Amino acid sequence: MNMERFERLLAGYGPSGREGPVRAILEETLAGHVDSLTTDALGNLIALRKGDGTGRRILVAAHADHIGLAVVDADENGFLRVCAVGGVRAAGMAAQHVVSSRGVCGVVGADGDAKPEVKIEQLYIDIGAGSREEALAQAEIGEIFVARPRVSRLGEHRIASPAMDDRVACAVLAEAMLALPAGLKNEVAAVFTAQEEVGTRGAGPAAYALRPDMGLALDVTLTGDTPQARPKLPIRLGGGAAVKIMDRSAICSPQVVSLLLETAQREQIPVQREVLPAGGTDAGAIQRSRGGVPAGVISIPCRYVHSAAETVDLRDVEAALALLLAVLQTA
């Protein structure tokens, strides 16, 4: 994994529906290394590597967007009132540093009578304004704030950052497209999808347009390796990439699951089996496109998902990259 490219992606501003800056980073990275780069009407970036005509068309999706807080108004004292963009955990956002697309910085507070079970409508953003007019001049209604980028290395192998969900997968997919050799049998369509966090809105139209023979989503998944973790899951950091069996959005194709597990065993790539009681990925939307698409997921274990300190193990990231490259060349 190229850490410079990875950290640049982590720092990119790109909440749901506003993925343009992240697309620009990916376009710069992939230009000249793929056969085509296009952006569709929803904001999906599609990078294509052509095959020799003897293989399959494989769609691989990694979502470019991340969660945020959208401005709905400001009060008379200049505090911005907000709503959630995606699966924001209100308690996890309180006291966090945030930034807007215009570079306006703020901190998230909660109403004085907010209980530990704070709700989104009790949050506000303090940008240092003294009046409603001053606040809305700096951050108009509809502006989206995201956790301010900050990358921390935790020990030798682990890295924490906002937007790890799903920039780590975007980095894996970009590195795979750069590493794939010439003379591929399979055609590979890498789709850096828009608006996954608000209902996998980009992946379905992309799959409809591309008509893949098989679909793969790359995303993070929850771990069960922290004290008193809920739900109890066998997924842990450092245990390898995870092959998803099912989650709330999709029961993965048995053929694709077997392909991933058998490829990992053959190539001696460490993997874990994943059943996630909640959540979903772009695979759910891909699976339901047109008459149906066999789809699966390569997951990257991640602690503290949907927080400002989403944490992954770089050994798991490398395992996900190795498994993806092996499948794309041999499926």
N, C-alpha and C positions, 0 to 999 in steps of 0.2 A: 504494500500500500504506500502510495506517495503521500507523505504526511503534509507537505506544503499544499498540494491540491485538496486534500481532505479538509484541512483547517480553513482554507479559503471558502469551501462550500459551507462549513459550519457557520461562518461569519456572515453569509449572505442573507439579506433581508428577503423574506418570501412567505408571508402568511397566506392562507387559502385565498385564491383569487387574485393574488398580487405576487405571483411567482417570477415576474420578469427579471429581476436582478440575478436570481439563481439560474434561470435559463441562460442568461448572458455568460455567466461563468462556465456553464457546461458547454455552450456553443464554442467558446474560446478554446476550451480543453480539447474538444472533439473535432474541430474544423481541420480538414485535411487528412483525417484518420478514418473517416467513414464515407460511404458512398453517397449519402444524402443527409441533410439536416433540415427538418421542416418544423413549423409550429402550427398547430391546428386552431380552430376557432375557440376552443376552450382554454388554450394556453398550454396544452401538452407539447413537449419537445420530443420529436421522434427522430432518432438516429438509426440509420439503416446500414447494415452490412449484408451485401448480396451473397447468395450461395451459388453453387454451380448448377442448380436445377435438379439435383438428385435427392435432396433432403427435404426437410420440413421448414415451414415458416414458424419461428418461435418468437413470441412476444414476451419481453421481460420488462416489468414495470417496477419503478421505484418512485415514490411520490416526492415532489419537490417542495410541497407546502409544509407549513407547520402552524401550530396553534397561536392564537393571539387574543387581544382585547380590542374591540372596535368602539370608537367614541360615539355615544348617542346624544350627549349634551354636556353642558358644564353648568355648575351652580354659580350663584352670585359671588362666591369667594374664589372662583377660578379652578375648582377641582373638577376634573373630567369624569363624568359618569360613563360606564362602559357596559358592553355585553360580550358574551363569549363568541369567539370564532373557533369552532372545533371543540374538542373535549377538554376544556380548561377546568382544572380543579381549583376552586376559588381559594381554599386554604393554602394551596401550594404557591399561589401567585402573590399573596399578601407579603409586603415588605421586599418585593423583588424590584430590581432595576430594570426598566423597560426603555425601548427606543422606538421612534416612528420612522416611516420611510423618509421623512425630511430631516432626520437626525435629531429631532427633539427628544431629550432625555427626561425621564420621570421616574418616580417610585410609586409603587402600588400600596395604597392604604385601605383600611376597612372602617366602616362606620363605627363610632365609639361604642355602641351597644351590641356590636356583632359578637356572637357566641363562637366557640371553637368550630361549630359547624357553619362557618361563614358561607353566604351565598353570593353568587356573581353580582346580583343587584346591590349588594352592600359594599362592593369594591369601588374605589375611585383611583384616579392617577393624579398625582401632584407633580406638575411641571414647573412650579415656581410662579405661577400666574396669580394676580391679585383680584381679578374680576372675570366674569363670564366672557366679556368681549376680548380681553387679553388672552384668555385661554383658547378661545375658538379662532383667534388670529394665528395662533401657533399650531393648532391641531383641530382642523375643521371636522364637523360631523362626518363620520364614515372613515376617518383615518384609523389605521390599525397599528397598535403597539405590540411589540414582541419582546420577549426576554432579551436583554442586552447581551450580545455575544461575549463569551468568556470561556476559554478552553483551559482546563486544568489537567495536568498529568498526575495520576494516582499510582504511585509505585512504578514498576518497570513496564507493565503491560496495559494499564488501564487509563482511560481518558474520559473526562466528564465535560459536558457542554450543553447549553440549550440547543434545540433543533437537531439533536442527534437522531431523533425520529422525524424525518427519515433521511437526513443528509448522509448518514453512514452508508445507507443502501445506495443512494445516488453515487457516492464515491466508489463503491464496489462495482456498480454497473458501468460507470465511466472507465474504471481501470480495466474491466473485462473487455470493453469495446476497443480499448487501446492495445490490449495484449493478444486479441484473437489473431491467428495467423492468416495469411492469404490462402486462397483455395478452399474456402469453407464449403462443406456439403450443405449445411443448413443456412437459410436466410435468417438473420437475427434483427429484430426490430426492438431497439431499446427505447422505451417510452418513459420519460421523466414526467410523471403525471401531475395534473393540477387538481386541487380541491379534494384530495383524498380525505382530509381530516373532517370535512363537512358532509361526508356521505359517498365517498369513492366516485365522485361525479365525472372525473376526467377519464378514468380507465375504460368505462363502458363504451363511450363513443370512439375511443381509440381502437379498441378491439373490434368494434363494428366495422370501422373503416379498413382495418388491416387484414381481417379474415385469417387469424392465425390458426395453425394446426394444433398448437399447444401454447399455453400461457404459464408464465411464472411471475409471481410477485416477490419482491425483496422488501422486507420490512423488519422492524424490531419486534421483539416479543418480551413479555414479562418474565421475571425470574422468581424463583422461590428460595433464594439463598441468603436472604437477610433475616435478622432476628424477628421471629413471630410473623413471617411473611404471610399475607393473605391475598389471593387464595394460595393454598399449598400446592406448589408445582415442583417437578423434578428438574426444571431448567436452572442452570447455574452459569455464572460467568467463568470462562476458561474451560468449559466443557465441550466447546466446538460449536459450529453452526447448528441450528435446529431445523429439522424437517417437520413441517406442520402436517398434522393429520386432519385437524378440524379446528374451527373457531365458530363464533356466532354467525359469521357471514357466509361461510362455505364449509362443506365437507369436501376435502381435496380429492381429486381423481385418484383412485387406487393405483392406476397405471403410472401416474406421475410420481406419486409417493414412492412406489417401488423403484422407479427409475432413479430417483434421488438417493434413496438408501443403498441401492446396489452399486451406483456409481461411487458413492462415498466409501463403501467397503472395498471396492476394487482399487480405488486410488489411495486408500488408507488415509482418508480425510476424517477427522473426528467430528461426529454429529450426535445430536440428541433428538429424541422423538418428542414432539410437542402436541399437546391437546390444550387449547386455551378456552376456558369457559366463557370468556367475554371477548369483545373487540372483534375487529375484522381487518381485512386488507383489500387491496385492489383485485386480488384473485377472485373475490366474490362477484365483482362486476364483470370481470373477464369471462368467468365461467358461464354467465347467463347471456352472453352476447350471441345474437342471431339464433342459430339452432343449438347452441351450447359449445363450449370449448373445454377440453381436458385441461385442468389448471392445478397448480400446486404452489407452494411457498417455501422459499429459503429464508429462515428467520435469523436475526442476530440478537442474542440475549442482551437485554438492557435493563439496568436498575433505574428506578425513579423516573419511569416514563411519564411524560407530560409535566415535567418540572423544568427548572432552570439548571439542573445538574444531571441530565440523563447520562448514564455511565455504561460504557462497553469495554470489553477486553479485546485488545488488538489481535490476539491469537484467534478469537472467534471470527473476527472480521476477515482475517486471512483465510480461515477455513471456508467461509462463505464464498469468497472470491475464487478459491481453488475449486470448490464444488460447482459453481456456476460455469467456470471456464471448461471444466471436464464435460458437463452435461451439454453445453452448447456445441462442443466439437464431436460428441459421440452419440447423441440421442438420435 
